Amino acid sequence: MFKTLTPREIVMELDKYIVGQDNAKKCVAIALRNRFRRNMLSEELQDEIMPKNILMIGPTGVGKTEIARRLAKLVKAPFVKVEATGFTEVGYVGRDVETMVRDLLEISIRMIKQEKVQEIEDQALKLANDVLAKLLSPKVHSNSENKNPFDVLFSDTSVSQDSTDEFEEREEIINEGKEDIKEKLASGELDKEYVEIEIEESSNSSMDFFVGSNFEEFGMNIQDMFGSMFPKKMKKKKVTVTQARKILTQTEAQKLIDMDEVINESIKRTEQNGIVFIDEIDKISGKDSNGPDVSRGGVQRDVLPIIEGATVMTKYGPLKTDHILFIAAGAFHTSKPSDLIPELQGRFPIRVELDSLSCQDFKLILTQPRNSLIKQYTELLKTEGVILKFTENAIDEIAQNAYTVNSQTENIGARRLHTIMEKLLEDILFNAPDKTETNIVIDDVYVKEKMQLIVSDDDLSRYIL
């Protein structure tokens, strides 16, 4: 279920990771809040209210994908990103458009299984420790274990009574041993000991050549069909108690999970809360049906019913796409949104244009987000004992270089910072394990020395950056 965040709170959360693009953030925040509002209505009215799909227009590297991904993560919604160019119309070699919905359902199932595992983690851990205690308990042998089974049939009562007493005595010793081992397991005394466990052998991928991905498009899973006909292969593996505990905890958790419940919940969450991000939609917007782009219009026609609302057959059952939120994005350098077929245009009523990044934006991207590039490189080098510091002037110079190169060459947005930072810190990253000095300060002089020749030479900047 979605968190009850207000649109303002959603934008504030997105601001922690994405610089600028206030209009786009506002649009997705409203779309998300409308889903919460819809859930508060009667079921009859819920069915009538369709999601307002969003079309993001802007150059690459300005945050289109990141906004959608962070939005889904924020509310724990199933999210899948697909490339429009990865699909082709029916009759041509390529992926069926319905696979985007099946992939979304698979992601939802993994999410819910993980949530269920967390809920029963303590119970699964207790069961795993019980299995470990049994494996580590001392084996108590007696002479009766090797007796001929016919001796039991023809033995007298006194012997049988002796055998029963002996069996009970052995069971008592074993139980005492188990309790002692459980205490040692809890205290961690046995963590480095080795134990032999049975694990499921990974399935043979030899069928992949025959199965491929086309059967999945018909809602079939050949491996599942044949897998149920044969018993699972088990193999013995010797691991430490720590490793065994993790493996056994996962195994016991899988036994406790009701997969029917997981699948039903996953289908419901996908239908009501799923988000599909269709990137590069401008690449299929051409109207010309001649030459190599013959399938452009066909892909649009195939995608249309999925976005309008259709029932897609999956191996887990039918799934409706009526209330899935679709967010499409494209640079639209050589085409425009009006080049899409009219029916598809109508399915993206909300359109928002994302701004190109300014020099000030680059500076904020380097320092402001929680996962900023400056922080990433600082933390990476800290693992080698090197303390890296950037002066304010150095950050200004890096931002200016990124803006200049984007202006002179292809505009790839914030991704330009990755190439510049990697080139700038190349020598430091290479020599870090051998350095004797632990404090390194990056100033504007250092940045200019490293980048001046590359940035000033247009051909060189195109080649390197």
C-alpha positions in Angstrom: 0.0 0.0 0.0 1.2 3.5 -0.7 2.6 5.7 2.0 0.3 8.6 2.7 2.7 11.3 1.6 1.4 14.7 0.5 2.6 16.0 -2.9 4.8 18.5 -1.1 6.4 15.7 1.0 6.9 13.6 -2.2 8.8 16.5 -3.9 10.9 17.0 -0.8 11.9 13.4 -0.9 12.8 13.5 -4.6 14.8 16.7 -3.9 17.2 14.6 -1.8 18.4 12.8 -4.9 17.4 14.9 -7.9 18.5 18.4 -8.6 16.0 20.8 -10.2 13.2 19.7 -12.5 10.5 21.1 -10.2 7.7 20.8 -12.8 8.3 17.1 -13.4 8.5 16.4 -9.7 5.2 18.2 -9.2 3.5 16.2 -11.9 4.6 12.8 -10.6 3.8 13.9 -7.0 0.2 14.7 -8.0 -0.2 11.5 -10.0 1.0 9.5 -6.9 -1.3 11.4 -4.5 -4.2 10.8 -6.9 -3.7 7.0 -6.4 -4.0 7.4 -2.7 -7.1 9.5 -3.1 -8.6 6.9 -5.5 -8.1 4.2 -2.9 -10.2 6.1 -0.5 -13.3 6.0 -2.8 -15.9 3.3 -3.2 -14.9 0.3 -5.4 -17.4 1.3 -8.1 -15.9 4.7 -8.4 -12.3 3.4 -8.2 -12.8 1.4 -11.4 -13.9 4.6 -13.3 -10.9 6.7 -12.3 -8.0 6.0 -14.6 -4.4 7.0 -14.0 -3.2 10.1 -15.8 -0.1 8.9 -17.6 2.8 11.2 -18.0 5.1 12.1 -21.0 8.4 13.5 -20.0 10.2 15.5 -22.7 13.9 16.5 -22.3 17.5 15.7 -23.3 19.3 12.6 -21.9 20.9 12.8 -18.4 18.5 15.4 -16.9 16.8 13.0 -14.5 13.8 11.5 -16.3 14.5 7.9 -15.4 15.7 8.8 -11.9 12.5 10.6 -11.0 10.4 7.6 -12.0 12.7 5.1 -10.2 12.9 7.1 -7.0 9.2 7.6 -7.0 8.5 3.9 -7.2 11.1 3.2 -4.5 9.6 5.9 -2.2 6.2 4.1 -2.1 7.5 0.5 -2.6 5.6 0.1 -5.8 6.5 -2.4 -8.5 8.6 -0.6 -11.1 10.0 -1.7 -14.4 12.0 0.4 -17.0 11.8 -0.7 -20.6 13.2 0.7 -23.8 10.6 1.4 -26.5 13.2 0.4 -29.2 13.5 -3.1 -27.7 10.0 -4.0 -29.0 8.9 -4.6 -32.5 5.5 -5.1 -34.0 3.9 -8.5 -34.3 5.4 -10.5 -37.2 8.9 -9.1 -36.7 11.7 -10.6 -34.6 11.8 -8.9 -31.2 10.2 -8.8 -27.8 6.4 -8.8 -27.4 5.2 -5.6 -25.8 3.3 -7.6 -23.2 6.6 -8.7 -21.6 6.8 -5.3 -19.9 3.7 -6.3 -17.8 5.0 -9.8 -17.1 8.3 -8.4 -16.0 6.5 -5.9 -13.7 4.6 -8.8 -12.1 7.8 -10.8 -11.5 9.3 -7.8 -9.8 6.2 -7.5 -7.6 6.4 -11.1 -6.6 10.1 -10.7 -5.6 9.2 -7.6 -3.5 6.3 -9.3 -1.7 8.3 -12.5 -1.1 11.1 -10.4 0.4 8.5 -8.7 2.7 7.1 -12.0 3.8 10.6 -13.3 4.5 11.3 -10.3 6.7 8.1 -11.0 8.6 8.9 -14.6 9.4 12.7 -14.2 9.7 12.8 -14.9 13.4 10.7 -18.0 13.0 12.8 -19.2 10.1 16.0 -18.6 12.0 14.7 -20.7 15.0 13.9 -23.6 12.7 17.3 -23.2 11.0 19.0 -23.4 14.4 16.9 -26.6 15.2 18.2 -28.2 12.0 21.8 -27.2 12.8 21.5 -28.6 16.3 20.3 -31.9 14.9 23.2 -32.0 12.4 25.7 -31.2 15.1 24.3 -33.4 17.8 26.5 -36.3 18.8 25.7 -39.6 17.2 25.0 -42.2 19.9 25.5 -45.7 18.6 24.5 -49.0 20.3 25.0 -52.6 19.4 21.3 -53.0 18.6 21.6 -50.7 15.6 23.4 -53.5 13.6 21.1 -56.3 14.6 19.4 -58.4 12.1 15.7 -57.2 11.7 14.5 -60.8 12.1 15.9 -60.8 15.6 13.3 -58.2 16.6 10.5 -60.4 15.2 11.5 -63.5 17.1 12.9 -62.0 20.3 11.2 -62.4 23.6 9.5 -59.7 25.6 12.4 -59.1 28.0 14.8 -58.4 25.2 12.2 -56.0 23.6 11.9 -54.2 26.9 15.7 -53.9 27.2 15.8 -52.5 23.6 13.0 -50.0 24.5 14.9 -48.8 27.6 18.1 -48.6 25.6 16.3 -46.6 22.9 14.8 -44.2 25.4 18.2 -43.7 27.1 19.8 -42.9 23.8 17.0 -40.4 22.9 17.5 -38.7 26.2 21.3 -38.4 25.6 20.7 -37.0 22.1 18.1 -34.4 23.4 20.5 -33.3 26.1 23.2 -32.9 23.5 20.9 -30.9 21.2 20.0 -28.4 24.1 23.7 -28.0 24.8 24.4 -27.3 21.1 21.5 -24.8 20.8 23.1 -22.8 23.6 26.4 -22.8 21.9 24.8 -21.8 18.6 23.0 -18.9 20.3 26.3 -17.7 21.9 28.2 -18.0 18.6 30.7 -20.5 19.8 30.2 -22.8 16.9 30.1 -20.2 14.1 33.5 -21.3 12.6 32.8 -25.0 12.8 32.0 -26.9 9.6 28.8 -28.8 9.0 27.5 -30.8 6.0 24.1 -29.8 4.7 21.9 -30.7 1.8 21.0 -28.0 -0.7 19.0 -27.9 -3.9 21.1 -28.3 -6.9 20.8 -25.4 -9.4 18.5 -26.3 -12.3 20.2 -27.3 -15.5 20.1 -24.5 -18.1 20.4 -26.9 -21.0 16.7 -26.3 -21.8 17.3 -22.6 -22.2 18.4 -23.1 -25.8 15.0 -24.7 -26.6 12.8 -22.6 -24.4 14.1 -19.1 -25.1 11.8 -16.2 -24.2 9.1 -16.8 -26.7 7.2 -19.4 -24.6 7.0 -16.9 -21.7 5.2 -14.5 -24.0 2.4 -17.1 -24.2 2.2 -17.3 -20.4 4.0 -20.6 -20.4 7.0 -21.8 -18.4 8.4 -25.0 -19.8 10.9 -25.5 -17.0 8.1 -25.2 -14.4 6.0 -27.7 -16.3 8.7 -30.3 -16.5 10.3 -29.5 -13.1 7.2 -30.7 -11.3 7.5 -34.1 -13.0 10.9 -34.9 -11.5 12.1 -34.7 -8.0 14.5 -31.9 -7.1 18.1 -32.9 -7.1 19.9 -32.4 -3.8 23.7 -32.2 -3.2 25.7 -32.2 0.0 27.9 -29.2 0.7 30.3 -28.6 3.6 30.1 -25.0 4.9 30.7 -23.1 8.1 27.9 -22.9 10.7 27.5 -19.2 9.8 26.9 -19.9 6.1 24.7 -22.9 6.9 22.5 -20.8 9.1 21.9 -18.3 6.3 21.2 -21.1 3.8 18.9 -23.0 6.1 17.1 -19.8 7.2 16.3 -19.0 3.6 15.2 -22.6 3.0 12.9 -22.7 6.1 11.5 -19.3 5.1 10.5 -20.5 1.7 8.7 -23.4 3.3 6.7 -21.1 5.6 5.6 -18.7 2.8 2.2 -19.3 1.2 3.0 -18.8 -2.5 -0.7 -18.6 -3.5 -1.1 -15.7 -1.2 2.1 -14.1 -2.5 0.9 -14.4 -6.1 -2.6 -13.1 -5.4 -1.2 -10.1 -3.5 1.4 -9.5 -6.2 -1.2 -9.4 -9.0 -3.3 -7.0 -7.0 -0.3 -4.7 -6.2 0.8 -4.7 -9.8 -2.7 -3.9 -11.1 -3.3 -1.1 -8.6 0.2 0.4 -7.9 2.5 -0.7 -10.7 4.6 1.8 -12.6 6.0 1.2 -16.1 8.6 3.6 -17.4 8.9 3.5 -21.2 12.1 5.2 -22.3 13.2 6.3 -25.8 9.6 6.6 -26.9 10.6 9.3 -29.4 12.6 6.6 -31.3 9.3 5.0 -32.3 7.4 8.2 -33.1 8.3 8.3 -36.8 5.4 8.1 -39.2 7.4 6.9 -42.2 6.7 3.2 -42.7 9.4 2.7 -45.4 12.9 1.4 -45.0 14.5 0.1 -41.8 11.9 1.8 -39.5 9.0 -0.2 -40.8 8.0 -1.3 -37.3 7.8 2.1 -35.6 4.1 2.6 -36.2 3.5 -1.1 -35.5 5.1 -0.8 -32.0 2.9 2.2 -31.2 -0.2 0.2 -32.2 0.9 -2.8 -30.1 1.8 -0.6 -27.1 -1.5 1.3 -27.3 -3.9 -1.5 -25.9 -1.5 -2.2 -23.0 -1.7 1.5 -22.0 -5.4 1.8 -22.7 -6.2 -1.2 -20.5 -5.9 -4.8 -21.4 -5.8 -8.2 -19.8 -2.4 -9.8 -20.2 -2.0 -13.5 -19.7 0.9 -14.5 -17.4 1.9 -17.9 -16.0 0.4 -16.7 -12.7 -3.0 -15.8 -14.2 -4.6 -12.9 -16.0 -3.5 -9.4 -15.1 -5.3 -6.1 -16.0 -3.3 -3.0 -17.0 -6.2 -0.5 -16.6 -4.7 1.2 -13.5 -1.0 0.8 -14.0 0.7 4.2 -14.2 2.7 4.6 -17.5 5.5 7.2 -17.6 7.0 7.7 -21.1 10.1 9.7 -21.8 12.1 10.9 -24.8 14.5 13.6 -25.9 12.4 14.4 -29.1 15.4 15.9 -30.8 14.5 14.9 -34.3 10.8 14.4 -33.7 8.0 15.8 -31.6 5.2 14.3 -29.4 2.7 15.1 -32.2 4.4 12.5 -34.4 3.0 9.8 -32.2 -0.2 8.3 -33.4 -3.2 10.3 -32.0 -4.6 7.4 -29.9 -1.2 7.1 -28.1 -0.9 10.9 -27.6 -4.3 10.8 -25.9 -3.1 8.2 -23.4 -0.5 10.6 -22.1 -2.6 13.6 -21.1 0.1 15.1 -18.8 3.2 16.4 -20.6 6.1 18.0 -18.8 9.3 19.4 -20.3 12.5 18.9 -18.4 15.1 21.7 -18.5 18.7 21.3 -19.7 21.2 21.5 -16.9 22.9 24.8 -16.2 26.4 25.3 -14.7 24.8 25.9 -11.3 22.8 22.6 -11.6 26.0 20.7 -12.2 27.5 22.2 -9.1 24.5 21.2 -7.0 24.6 17.6 -8.5 28.2 17.3 -7.4 27.4 18.2 -3.8 23.7 18.3 -2.9 22.2 14.8 -3.4 22.7 12.1 -0.7 24.5 10.0 -3.2 26.5 12.9 -4.8 29.5 12.1 -6.9 31.9 14.0 -4.5 30.6 11.8 -1.7 31.0 8.6 -3.7 34.6 9.2 -4.7 35.5 10.5 -1.2 34.1 7.3 0.4 35.7 5.1 -2.1 39.2 6.5 -1.4 38.6 6.5 2.3 38.7 2.7 2.1 42.4 3.0 1.1 43.1 5.4 3.9 43.1 8.5 1.6 41.2 11.5 2.7 40.0 13.4 -0.4 38.8 17.0 -0.1 37.5 19.4 -2.8 37.7 23.1 -2.5 34.7 25.3 -3.5 36.7 26.7 -6.5 37.5 23.1 -7.7 33.8 22.2 -7.7 33.0 25.4 -9.6 35.7 24.5 -12.2 34.4 20.9 -12.6 30.8 22.1 -13.1 32.0 24.7 -15.7 33.9 22.1 -17.6 30.9 19.7 -17.7 28.7 22.6 -18.9 31.3 23.6 -21.6 31.8 20.1 -22.9 28.1 19.5 -23.1 27.7 22.8 -25.0 30.4 22.0 -27.5 29.7 18.3 -28.0 26.7 16.1 -27.5 24.6 17.1 -24.5 24.4 14.0 -22.3 23.4 15.9 -19.2 24.6 14.9 -15.7 26.3 11.8 -17.2 29.1 14.1 -18.4 30.1 14.6 -14.7 30.9 10.9 -14.5 33.4 11.0 -17.4 35.0 14.2 -16.1 35.3 13.0 -12.5 36.8 9.7 -13.6 39.4 11.5 -15.9 40.2 14.0 -13.2 40.8 11.5 -10.4 42.4 8.8 -12.7 45.9 9.1 -11.3 44.8 9.4 -7.7 42.6 6.3 -8.0 45.4 4.4 -9.6 48.1 5.4 -7.0 45.9 5.4 -3.9 47.0 2.0 -2.5 50.7 3.1 -2.8 50.4 6.6 -1.5 52.1 7.6 1.7 50.2 10.9 2.0 46.7 10.4 3.5 45.3 13.9 2.8 44.8 15.1 -0.8 43.2 18.4 -1.6 41.7 19.0 -5.1 41.7 22.7 -6.0 40.9 24.7 -9.1 44.5 24.7 -10.2 44.6 20.9 -10.1 41.4 20.7 -12.1 42.6 23.2 -14.7 45.9 21.3 -15.2 44.1 18.0 -15.7 41.3 19.3 -17.9 42.5 22.3 -19.8 44.1 20.5 -22.7 41.1 18.2 -23.2 38.4 20.8 -22.8 40.1 23.3 -25.1 40.6 20.8 -27.9 37.2 20.1 -29.4 38.3 16.9 -31.1 40.1 15.6 -28.0 37.1 16.4 -25.7 34.8 14.5 -28.1 37.1 11.5 -28.0 37.9 11.4 -24.3 34.9 13.0 -22.6 
